[in-house]
Amino acid sequence: MCDVPPPSRRDLWIHWLIYPGHSLPTAAAPVLVAIGLAIHDHVFALMPAVMAFIASWLIHIGGLFTDNYQLVVLHPKVQEHPELLEALKSGRLTHNGMRWAIFACFALATLTGPYLLHVAGTPVIAIGILGMAGSVIYSAGPFPFGKYGISDIHFFVMFGIFAPAAAYYVQIASHHELTSAWRLLLHDFPLRAFVVGLPLGALAVNILIIDDMRDRHFDAEKGWHTGPIRFGIRWSRLEYAAMVALAYLIPFWLWLRWGLAPWVLLPLLTFPVAWAITRRVWAEDDHDRLLPLTPIAALLCLGYSILLAVGIAL
């Protein structure tokens, strides 16, 4: 039996650190919904939306790098990502290189700042700082949310409320005078910008739940207290089902309560996929069997967001 060759540096960075199948959909989904709302409100602005997506993705990747860096530095004996540990031993990956990658992600995200500052005013500084802090605090800092089992709330707020509202803000602000930017954000900003992304928050939480179920043994070794460790697998499965129900009930609320057209129900077309993933979540508890579900759940979030954006825009 032939030994499997170790991944190349390129594959290592792309597939084990950047996770494009995971990071791209989750970064794009809130921006797409914000674009849909901006089109509906006649304030769509292409370049601010593109810059918001670039910043969002880079900040998200910076958070992933931070999480993996914390893992290999603080828990070098935990075999959660043996490929990274082996790469560190062979020299194909270094701690210094990982630190520089974190810095590069946040630095590149900051490069979008001057343009966004020009079109949307000084609130983007606060938005950028909050976004970066939210990305890092999952696994780093004096109170890492992942360690203490409160990341579910964190993910729901960041992906379901903060990110869509931020992407909408940079678009609507580009149509206003910069001198009124803070007034727009604090007094005249539409409340619906904070609610249209709530289903994405629920679907993002479900991606986290799958990861927490999959990695529960490694998290226990690290001393983390995630949902599956603190409350058990059944509790996590119930939470997953509740988030699915929430994601597919909110479009009805957006239609009946917020006056959006019935087209906002388009995301319901993705329910068969959501149901299939839910059935597997309830049936599987093995690491290797749960591993493929993360990118599938991320793609579900992306597909849902595309249909929701179209439904809002129509």
GILIN-V5507 format. One record per pair of residues at least 12 apart in sequence whose C-alpha atoms are under 7 Angstrom apart, sorted by sequence separation. I is the first residue (numbers start at 1). J is the second residue. D is the distance in whole Angstrom. If there is no record, write none. Layout:
{{I:J:D} {I:J:D}}
This chain:
{{216:228:6} {72:85:7} {138:151:7} {216:229:6} {251:264:6} {252:265:7} {212:226:7} {251:265:5} {213:228:6} {212:228:7} {31:49:7} {213:233:7} {248:268:6} {31:53:6} {28:53:6} {168:193:7} {27:53:7} {209:236:7} {165:193:5} {27:56:6} {69:98:6} {164:193:7} {165:194:5} {27:57:5} {209:240:7} {24:57:6} {27:60:7} {65:98:7} {161:194:5} {164:197:6} {23:57:7} {161:195:7} {206:240:6} {270:304:6} {66:102:6} {161:197:6} {23:60:7} {65:102:6} {160:197:5} {161:198:6} {206:243:7} {241:278:7} {267:304:5} {23:61:7} {160:198:4} {127:166:7} {160:199:7} {62:102:5} {160:200:5} {203:243:7} {267:307:5} {159:200:6} {160:201:4} {202:243:5} {203:244:7} {266:307:6} {267:308:6} {159:201:5} {202:244:7} {266:308:6} {18:61:6} {62:105:5} {61:105:7} {62:106:6} {157:201:7} {202:246:7} {203:247:7} {237:281:7} {264:308:6} {156:201:4} {159:204:7} {202:247:6} {237:282:6} {266:311:6} {59:105:6} {155:201:7} {156:202:6} {265:311:7} {17:64:7} {58:105:5} {59:106:6} {199:246:7} {264:311:4} {17:65:6} {58:106:7} {156:204:7} {199:247:4} {263:311:4} {264:312:5} {155:204:6} {156:205:6} {263:312:7} {59:109:6} {120:170:5} {155:205:6} {58:109:6} {199:250:6} {263:314:7} {260:312:7} {120:173:5} {152:205:6} {55:109:5} {116:170:7} {119:173:7} {120:174:5} {119:174:5} {55:112:7} {121:178:5} {120:178:6} {123:181:7} {123:182:6} {121:181:6} {51:112:6} {120:181:7} {48:116:7} {70:139:7} {66:136:7} {70:140:7} {214:285:7} {63:135:5} {67:139:5} {213:285:7} {214:286:7} {215:287:7} {59:132:6} {63:136:5} {214:287:5} {60:135:6} {59:135:7} {148:224:6} {149:225:5} {214:290:6} {147:224:4} {148:225:5} {149:226:4} {214:291:7} {147:225:6} {148:226:7} {149:227:6} {147:226:7} {146:226:7} {210:290:7} {9:92:6} {211:294:7} {210:294:7} {207:294:6} {207:297:6} {207:298:7} {203:301:6} {200:301:6} {52:167:6} {49:167:6} {48:170:6} {49:171:6} {48:171:6} {45:171:5} {44:171:6} {43:171:6} {30:159:6} {43:172:5} {34:164:5} {38:168:6} {33:164:7} {34:165:7} {43:175:7} {30:163:6} {31:164:6} {34:167:6} {35:168:7} {30:164:5} {34:168:5} {31:167:6} {80:218:6} {78:218:6} {78:221:7} {75:222:7} {33:197:7} {30:197:6} {26:298:6} {29:301:7} {33:305:6} {37:309:7} {40:312:6} {22:295:5} {25:298:6} {29:302:5} {32:305:6} {36:309:4} {40:313:4} {21:295:5} {25:299:6} {32:306:6} {35:309:7} {36:310:6} {39:313:5} {40:314:7} {26:301:7} {33:308:6} {37:312:6} {22:298:6} {25:301:7} {26:302:7} {29:305:5} {33:309:4} {36:312:5} {37:313:6} {25:302:5} {32:309:6} {36:313:5}}
